[in-house]
Amino acid sequence: MSDGPRTLLEQEIRRRGWRGFRDVATAYDSTARSLFPKNGPTLTEATYYRWLGPGTRSLPRPDACAVLERLLGHPAERLFGPPLDDDPHDTYHLKELIQMTAEEAATDARSQAASISELTIDHLRDEVAEAARAYPVRPPAQTVTTGRSLREQAERLREQTRVPDQHRELTVLAGQASALLSVAVFDCGELPAARSLARTAGLYAEVARDVPLQAYALGTLAYIAYHQGQPAEALRQVRRADALGSGVGAQGRRRLQAIAARALGHHGDREQALSLLAATDEVLAEGATDDLHDIGGEFGFSAARCLMSAGTTALLIGDAESAKKASRRALGLARVDDRGVAAKAAVDLGLVLLLAGELDEAAEVLAPLWQLAAEQRGTGLVQRAGRLRAALADPQYRDSPLALELAERAEDVLRSANARPPLAP
């Protein structure tokens, strides 16, 4: 049997990193339910292996074709045809070929240079920034691959220069790539590795004396500690970041304040958590800048993210009205620009409504959760899906068909994200 894919269908399955029938069936069935809420097709193991097996392939039923087209982004006729090759007339593949060619040419040019050109460093800086800005719309696993490559490029270039300014700049870029890696690995559910990468980013920042990067790395360590049920450790890391003094812009301070508020709420310090929540609007209005957080994307902390986190904290300390208000505002701001934030805000809002017995309205606001692709569901969202599933098990919803349907969809989110049991808090 050949190691290469025989069809575009098989090729697309491999490109997404799905490992066998279970992963494919989870994504397929989730897409089918979104297209056909009542009587959608399901993928059986026999059908899966028939589609990928050798021999002549006839197209599936129209509803199955519709699911495959939505899931994989190609017409069904094309999916059951040959895989993409280097055909210059294949528009889909041409974009990838151009990108690969540009990267190979840049690598070859760098290897032949007697010294590092400033243009080379500029190019790497742009790549790191682009990876950070694209993070909200890319699967975390893809950023793991990209971030690793960027860090390795920065390290190779550091070894080729003795110019102090260039060495420092490349140290910062290696640290930024490590910081981005730590967040992506966290969203893949690997918290110990994420913590190690965040510390690595912090070490790069210390060497380069880059305060914003130090603050970001410490904030990530605090965020990881919070999700591991260690609020005291989370607060310790935030205080270390605060002790760095000036140099951190408004978005960086927003991020640290949001993490601290959530940790305080989990720690039981309701008064201080409420105090930080009350200052949310004031923090949103601040305009100080820095070279890291103003890149945006994952390195930034937008108003939508700030409000989403405020809603989560309010929910944690039992302030339902504030949670509802902040989550609605976050949902409105993030619906287009950051679907991951929108999905988190939607679940928080749904939880508030469920606690108030408003099942029908909760079902309506949860749409962003179901619409988010399985590969983009990170750890924070998976934990929320676990809390949503628990809330739907309340006795008041025991005999509700709608509650049962929502609970099943929440379980689908947990399965599709290859989630372990939700972590504390």
C-alpha positions, 0 to 999 in steps of 0.5 A, a space after each residue: 500500500 502506498 504511503 501517499 493519499 489516494 484521494 483528496 478526501 484522504 489528503 485533507 483528513 491527514 492535513 487536519 491531523 485526524 487519527 482514524 475513524 473516531 476523529 473523522 466521525 466526531 467532526 463529520 457528525 458535528 457538521 452534519 448536525 449543524 446542517 441537518 438539525 433533525 435528520 442529518 447523516 451519520 458516519 459509520 465505520 464501514 462507510 469511512 473505510 469504504 470511502 478511503 479504500 481502494 477501487 472505484 468510488 461513487 459519490 455518497 448521498 447528496 446530504 453526505 456530500 453536503 456535509 463533506 463539502 462543508 467540513 473539508 471545503 471542496 466539492 464532493 466530486 473533487 474530494 473523491 478524485 486524486 489528491 492535490 499535486 503540483 498542477 499549476 492550474 490547481 488554484 487551491 494548491 497554487 497558494 500553498 506552492 507559492 508560500 512554500 517557494 517563498 519560504 524555501 527561497 528565503 531560507 536558501 538566501 539566508 544560508 548563502 549570506 555572509 552576514 545577517 541582513 536587516 531585511 532577514 530580521 524584518 522578515 522574521 519579525 513580520 512572520 512572528 507578528 502574522 502568526 500572533 494576529 492569525 491565532 484567533 482564526 487558526 487551529 492551535 495545532 497549526 500554531 504549534 508547528 508555525 511557532 516551533 519553526 519561527 523559534 528555530 529560525 530565530 535561534 539559527 540566526 542568533 548563532 550567525 551574528 555577533 552584532 549586539 543589537 541583532 542578537 538582542 532582537 533575535 532573542 526577543 523574537 525567539 521569546 515571542 515565538 516561545 510565548 506564542 507556542 506556550 499559548 497554543 500548547 495550552 489550548 491543545 490541553 498540554 498544560 505542563 508543556 505550556 508552562 515550560 514554554 512560558 518559562 522559556 519565553 520569560 528567560 528569553 525576555 530576561 536575557 533581552 531585558 524586554 519588559 513587555 515580553 516578561 510580563 506576557 510570559 508571567 501572565 501566561 504562567 498565571 493563567 495556566 496556574 489558574 486553570 490548574 486550580 492554583 489561584 494563589 500561584 496565579 496571583 503570585 505570578 501577576 504580582 511578579 509582572 506588576 513589580 516589573 514597573 513601567 514598560 507594559 502598555 494598556 493591553 498588557 495591563 488589561 490582561 494581567 488585571 483580568 487574570 488577577 480578577 479571576 484568580 481572586 474570585 476562585 481564591 474566595 476574595 470576592 471584594 477584591 475581585 469585584 473591585 477589579 471588575 468595577 475598573 474594567 471600563 476604566 482599563 478599556 479606556 487606557 491608551 499606553 502602548 508597548 512593542 509586544 501587546 500592540 502587535 495584536 491577535 494573541 499578544 493583544 488583549 482586546 476589549 472583547 477579551 477583557 469583557 469576556 474575562 470580566 463575565 467569567 469572573 462575575 459568574 465565578 463570584 455569583 454576580 449574575 447581572 454583571 456576568 450577563 452584561 459583560 458577556 453580552 457586550 463581549 459577544 457583540 464585539 467578538 462575533 466576527 473578529 474572534 470566534 473563540 472569544 465569542 464562543 466563550 462569552 456565549 457559554 458564560 452567558 448561557 450558563 447565567 441564563 440556565 441558572 436563571 431557568 431561561 432555557 430557551 434563551 440560553 439555547 439561542 445564545 449558544 450558537 457561537 459554540 456550535 459554530 466553532 470548528 472542532 480544531 479551534 476549541 481550546 482548553 478554556 472553551 472545553 472547560 466551559 463546555 464541561 460546566 455547561 454540561 453539568 448545568 444542564 444536568 440540573 433537576 429542573 431540566 431533567 424532562 426537557 428534550 431541549 436540555 437533553 439536546 444541548 447536553 448532547 451537543 456539549 458532550 460532542 464539543 468535549 469529544 471533538 476537542 479530545 478533551 480530558 475531564 474539565 480541570 478546576 476551578 
